[in-house]
């Protein structure tokens, strides 16, 4: 099968805001968010909230993190978003309280249907619940839930829901053991 990309159409209201709001966000991101000093966590929380993100108390978001559409992002209290993390929020991303998304992880809510000639785009929510840790360079696919207290090892790829209080690693991520918390 060959794609006919001239037939591709973005679904109505796919971005969730007007094209002008999207462009304004990218401008604010480039000029005010990304170059902000490392310790300006409150400033970055303010900018994201100004564009509709729901950001909890004392959330740490590094200046090199990339957020596609802030109005589709929810982050709970005391969570951390590391350096070069991508929140590819074509769909909703919900991150719980006390959760760590480590450097270079990629939370990807969107993809394309490659079985259709017009290569349609779609978005599905990702839910990462309370007390989780995604170690460095973890990929999370659309429509995944990572349940409470789960740890995902470095360089893992998550394509299916993960059980609570468990440790997973690999690509695709496989169950390693139950997480014991002292």
C-alpha positions in Angstrom: 0.0 0.0 0.0 1.2 3.5 -0.8 0.1 6.5 1.2 -1.7 9.3 -0.5 -0.8 12.1 1.9 -2.6 14.7 -0.2 -5.8 13.1 1.2 -4.7 13.6 4.8 -6.9 15.8 6.9 -6.5 17.0 10.4 -9.6 16.0 12.5 -11.8 19.0 13.5 -10.5 20.8 16.7 -7.6 18.3 16.9 -5.4 20.8 18.6 -8.0 21.8 21.1 -7.4 25.5 20.6 -7.2 27.9 17.6 -4.1 27.9 15.4 -3.3 31.4 16.8 -3.3 30.1 20.4 -1.0 27.2 19.2 1.4 29.7 17.6 1.3 32.0 20.6 2.2 29.0 22.9 5.2 28.1 20.7 6.4 31.7 20.8 6.0 31.9 24.6 7.7 28.5 24.9 10.7 29.6 22.7 11.1 33.1 24.3 10.1 32.7 27.9 9.9 29.0 28.9 12.9 27.3 27.4 15.5 30.0 28.1 14.3 30.5 31.7 16.9 29.8 34.4 16.9 26.3 35.8 15.5 27.3 39.2 12.5 29.2 37.8 10.1 26.4 38.4 7.3 28.7 39.5 7.7 30.8 36.3 7.3 27.7 34.1 4.3 26.5 36.1 2.7 30.0 35.7 3.3 29.9 31.9 1.8 26.4 31.5 -1.2 27.3 33.7 -1.7 30.5 31.6 -2.2 28.2 28.6 -4.7 25.9 30.4 -2.4 23.2 31.9 -3.5 21.9 35.3 -0.3 21.9 37.3 -0.2 21.0 41.0 1.8 22.3 43.9 5.6 22.4 43.8 5.8 20.6 40.5 9.3 20.7 39.0 9.5 21.1 35.3 12.9 21.6 33.7 13.3 24.3 31.1 14.3 21.8 28.4 11.0 19.9 28.7 8.8 20.1 25.6 5.0 20.4 26.0 3.1 20.3 22.7 -0.3 21.6 23.9 -0.4 22.6 27.6 -4.2 22.7 27.7 -4.2 18.9 27.4 -1.8 18.3 30.3 -2.5 17.7 34.0 0.3 17.2 36.5 -0.3 16.4 40.2 1.3 17.8 43.2 5.1 17.4 43.8 5.8 15.6 40.5 9.0 16.1 38.5 9.4 16.5 34.7 13.1 16.0 33.8 15.4 17.5 31.2 14.4 17.0 27.6 11.2 15.1 28.5 8.6 15.4 25.7 5.0 15.6 26.6 3.6 15.1 23.1 0.1 16.1 24.1 -1.9 15.6 21.0 -4.3 13.9 23.4 -4.6 14.3 27.1 -1.7 13.5 29.4 -2.5 13.0 33.1 0.4 12.6 35.5 -0.4 11.9 39.2 1.1 13.2 42.4 4.7 12.5 43.4 5.5 11.0 40.0 8.9 11.4 38.3 9.3 11.4 34.5 13.1 11.3 34.1 15.2 12.9 31.4 14.7 12.3 27.7 11.4 10.3 28.3 8.8 10.6 25.5 5.1 10.5 26.5 3.4 10.1 23.1 -0.4 10.4 22.8 -0.6 10.5 19.1 0.1 8.4 16.1 -1.2 7.5 12.6 -3.2 4.6 11.2 -0.8 3.2 8.7 -3.4 0.7 7.3 -5.3 3.6 5.7 -4.2 5.3 2.5 -4.8 8.8 3.9 -2.6 8.1 7.0 -5.1 9.6 9.5 -3.8 10.9 12.7 -5.3 10.0 16.1 -4.7 10.9 19.7 -5.4 8.8 22.9 -5.0 9.7 26.5 -2.0 8.6 28.6 -2.5 8.2 32.4 0.5 7.9 34.7 -0.8 7.7 38.2 0.6 8.6 41.6 4.0 7.6 42.9 5.4 6.3 39.6 9.0 6.6 38.3 9.8 6.5 34.6 13.6 6.3 34.5 15.6 7.9 31.7 14.6 7.6 28.1 11.3 5.8 28.5 8.8 5.8 25.7 5.0 5.6 26.5 2.6 4.9 23.6 -0.9 6.3 23.2 -3.8 4.8 25.3 -1.6 3.5 28.1 -2.2 3.6 31.8 0.6 3.2 34.3 -0.9 2.3 37.6 0.1 3.6 41.1 3.6 3.1 42.4 5.0 1.5 39.3 8.7 1.9 38.2 9.7 1.6 34.5 13.4 1.0 33.9 15.7 3.1 31.7 15.2 2.9 27.9 12.0 0.9 28.2 9.1 1.1 25.8 5.6 0.9 27.2 2.8 -0.2 24.8 0.4 -1.8 27.2 -1.1 -0.9 30.6 1.2 -1.6 33.6 0.0 -3.0 37.0 0.4 -1.1 40.2 3.4 -1.4 42.5 5.4 -3.3 40.0 8.8 -2.9 38.3 9.0 -3.2 34.5 11.9 -2.9 32.0 12.7 -3.6 28.4 11.3 -2.9 25.0 8.6 -3.8 25.1 8.4 -3.4 28.9 8.1 -6.7 30.7 7.2 -7.3 34.4 10.3 -7.8 36.5 9.0 -8.0 40.1 6.6 -6.5 42.6 7.9 -3.2 44.0 8.5 -3.3 47.8 8.3 0.0 49.5 9.9 0.3 52.9 
